[in-house]
């Protein structure tokens, strides 16, 4: 009998062959939970251990690890992208440069989103922005309940882009929006991304996959099988889908760990190897 695993995976090109049944296993059966968007399932995974296998935002995983949550990272990337296009501001403010965000009201869905952490890291480390001088306005709490969020919470029922359009916010991070009255913080995002990659040789990782510590401890063969299924499904995805060598994944994780520690989301910078356990550390991309 195949082991049935409660599973949360979004609809990505790299998960398509696994979710549509093209790739099968005699060892495990993945029972997919439906959350839309997928990140709505991250909170129950972190707070309740709702799944055996779960897609997970990398910042949420780092924070969960810092609080001892019983999850283990797999070296499978399911979502990665450059981030520069996900920052917009009110056009009436004129031509804003990154440093001009200091002293302004900047909205973000949650202070702990992975896209937000990437963008803040880019602003601070590549553009000299003092993040402490920005007045952050957030709309959701962290997936990790123990984290103490000190940002200003938007009024109940308010929508982030409407607040921006109404002048209640000056800029927003984490949203890619093209509409009258709004301008991108990075006017030529593609050029910025190309330059940033040339400098850092990093593709920012957003989501990877975790398994419960119980599954890894008691059924390591099931964990290895889940890794195999994810790897084979990713291999069938279009060439444009994210593909990481072990070194590329390590560089991206190292940078995100640095950014997350800088921003006070975790108390110390982990070594990359700490994110895995004795089972998942041996898995090869």
C-alpha positions in Angstrom: 0.0 0.0 0.0 1.3 3.4 -1.0 1.7 5.9 1.9 -0.8 8.7 1.6 0.6 12.1 2.2 -1.3 15.3 2.8 0.2 17.7 0.3 0.1 21.4 -0.6 1.5 22.3 -4.0 0.6 25.2 -6.2 -0.1 25.0 -9.9 3.4 25.6 -11.4 4.9 24.4 -14.6 7.4 22.4 -12.5 4.6 20.7 -10.6 2.2 20.1 -13.5 3.3 16.6 -14.4 3.1 15.5 -10.8 -0.3 17.0 -10.1 -1.9 15.7 -13.3 -0.8 12.2 -12.6 1.8 11.9 -15.4 4.4 11.0 -12.9 3.4 8.2 -10.5 4.8 6.4 -7.5 4.3 3.0 -6.0 5.6 4.2 -2.6 3.6 7.4 -2.0 0.2 8.9 -3.0 0.0 12.7 -2.7 -3.4 13.9 -1.5 -3.5 17.5 -2.8 -5.2 20.2 -0.7 -6.7 23.1 -2.6 -5.8 26.6 -1.4 -6.1 29.7 -3.6 -3.7 31.3 -3.6 -1.4 28.6 -2.4 0.2 30.8 0.2 -3.0 30.7 2.2 -1.9 27.2 3.2 1.4 28.2 4.6 -0.1 29.4 7.9 -1.9 26.1 8.7 1.3 24.3 7.8 3.5 26.4 10.1 1.0 26.7 13.0 -0.8 23.3 12.9 1.5 21.0 10.9 -1.5 20.6 8.4 0.5 18.8 5.7 3.1 16.1 5.3 4.5 17.8 2.2 4.1 21.5 1.6 5.2 24.2 -0.8 6.7 27.0 1.4 7.9 30.5 1.1 11.5 30.5 1.9 11.3 33.4 4.4 8.4 31.7 6.2 10.6 28.6 6.4 13.5 30.5 7.8 11.3 32.2 10.4 9.6 28.8 11.3 13.0 27.2 11.8 14.1 30.0 14.1 11.1 29.2 16.3 11.8 25.4 16.2 8.8 24.4 14.0 9.0 20.7 13.0 9.7 21.1 9.3 12.6 20.2 7.0 13.6 21.7 3.7 13.8 19.7 0.5 16.2 21.0 -2.2 13.3 21.5 -4.7 12.6 25.1 -5.9 9.0 25.6 -7.3 9.0 29.4 -7.6 11.8 31.8 -8.4 11.9 35.2 -10.1 13.6 38.5 -10.2 11.9 41.0 -8.0 12.5 44.5 -9.3 9.2 44.8 -11.1 7.2 44.3 -7.9 7.5 47.9 -6.6 5.3 50.7 -7.6 4.5 54.3 -6.4 2.1 57.1 -7.1 3.0 58.9 -10.3 2.0 62.3 -8.8 5.1 62.1 -6.6 7.3 62.7 -9.6 10.4 60.7 -10.3 11.2 58.7 -7.2 14.5 56.9 -6.7 14.9 54.1 -4.2 16.4 56.4 -1.5 13.3 58.7 -1.9 11.2 56.0 -0.1 12.8 57.1 3.2 10.3 58.9 5.3 7.4 57.7 3.1 4.4 55.4 3.7 5.1 52.1 2.0 2.6 49.3 1.9 3.3 45.6 1.8 0.9 42.7 2.2 2.8 41.3 5.2 6.2 42.5 6.4 7.4 38.9 6.2 6.6 38.1 2.6 9.5 36.7 0.6 9.1 39.2 -2.2 9.1 42.0 0.3 12.3 40.6 2.0 14.0 40.4 -1.4 13.1 43.9 -2.3 14.1 45.4 1.0 17.4 43.6 0.7 17.9 45.0 -2.7 16.9 48.5 -1.6 19.2 48.4 1.4 22.3 46.6 0.0 22.3 47.8 -3.6 20.7 51.3 -3.2 21.7 52.4 0.3 18.1 52.8 1.6 17.7 53.0 5.4 14.8 50.6 5.9 14.2 52.0 9.4 13.3 55.4 7.9 10.4 53.9 5.9 6.9 54.0 7.5 5.8 50.4 6.8 2.0 49.7 6.5 0.9 46.0 6.4 -2.3 44.2 5.8 -1.7 40.7 7.2 0.2 39.1 10.1 3.1 36.7 9.7 2.5 33.0 9.0 4.6 32.3 12.1 2.4 33.3 15.1 5.3 33.9 17.5 6.8 36.7 15.3 6.2 40.2 16.8 5.3 42.6 14.0 5.9 46.2 14.8 4.6 47.7 11.6 1.5 49.9 11.3 -1.6 47.8 10.3 -3.8 49.1 7.6 -7.5 49.7 8.6 -9.6 46.7 8.4 -11.1 46.2 4.9 -8.7 48.4 3.1 -7.1 47.2 -0.1 -3.4 47.9 -0.7 -3.6 49.2 -4.3 -6.7 51.3 -3.6 -4.9 52.9 -0.7 -2.0 53.7 -3.0 -4.3 55.2 -5.6 -6.2 57.2 -2.9 -2.9 58.7 -1.6 -3.0 56.9 1.7 0.2 55.1 0.7 3.2 56.5 -1.3 4.5 53.2 -2.6 3.8 49.5 -2.5 6.2 46.5 -2.5 5.2 43.0 -3.6 2.7 44.0 -6.3 3.2 44.1 -10.0 0.6 46.6 -11.3 0.2 48.5 -14.5 -2.5 51.2 -14.2 -2.9 54.9 -14.7 -1.6 56.9 -11.8 1.1 54.4 -10.8 4.8 54.1 -11.9 7.3 51.4 -11.3 10.1 52.2 -8.8 12.5 50.7 -11.3 11.5 52.2 -14.7 13.4 49.6 -16.7 13.0 46.5 -14.4 14.4 44.1 -17.0 17.6 46.1 -17.3 17.9 46.4 -13.5 17.4 42.6 -13.1 20.1 41.9 -15.7 22.5 44.3 -14.0 21.7 42.8 -10.6 22.2 39.3 -11.8 25.5 40.2 -13.4 26.7 41.6 -10.0 25.4 38.8 -7.7 24.9 35.7 -9.9 21.7 35.0 -8.0 18.2 34.2 -9.1 15.9 35.0 -6.1 14.1 31.9 -4.7 10.5 32.5 -3.5 9.1 29.1 -2.8 10.6 25.7 -2.1 9.1 22.5 -0.5 9.2 21.2 3.0 8.2 18.0 4.7 7.2 17.4 8.3 10.0 16.4 10.6 8.0 13.4 11.6 7.9 12.1 8.0 11.6 12.7 7.6 12.4 11.0 10.9 10.1 8.0 10.5 9.8 7.5 6.8 13.0 8.7 5.1 12.2 6.6 2.1 9.0 8.5 1.5 10.9 11.8 1.7 13.4 10.6 -0.9 10.5 9.5 -3.1 8.8 12.9 -2.8 12.1 14.6 -3.8 12.3 12.2 -6.8 8.8 13.0 -7.9 9.4 16.8 -7.7 12.7 16.5 -9.5 11.2 14.5 -12.4 8.2 16.7 -12.7 10.4 19.8 -12.8 12.5 18.1 -15.6 9.4 17.9 -17.8 8.6 21.6 -17.4 9.3 24.2 -20.1 12.8 25.5 -20.3 11.7 28.9 -18.9 10.8 27.3 -15.6 13.3 27.8 -12.7 16.2 25.4 -12.8 18.8 25.5 -10.1 22.1 23.7 -9.7 23.1 22.9 -6.2 25.6 25.9 -6.2 22.9 28.3 -7.7 20.4 27.2 -5.0 23.1 27.7 -2.3 23.9 31.2 -3.5 20.3 32.2 -3.5 19.6 30.8 -0.1 22.8 32.4 1.4 21.7 35.8 0.2 18.1 35.4 1.5 19.4 34.2 4.8 21.6 37.3 5.0 18.7 39.6 4.0 16.3 38.0 6.5 18.8 38.3 9.4 19.6 41.9 8.5 15.9 42.8 8.6 15.3 41.2 12.0 13.1 38.4 10.7 15.4 35.8 12.2 17.7 36.2 15.2 20.8 34.9 13.4 22.0 33.9 9.9 21.8 30.1 9.5 24.3 28.2 7.5 22.6 26.7 4.4 23.3 23.2 5.6 21.3 23.9 8.7 18.1 24.2 6.6 18.3 20.5 5.8 18.4 17.4 7.9 20.5 14.2 7.5 18.0 12.8 5.0 17.3 15.9 2.8 21.0 17.1 2.9 22.0 14.1 0.9 19.5 14.6 -1.9 21.0 15.6 -5.2 19.5 17.9 -7.7 
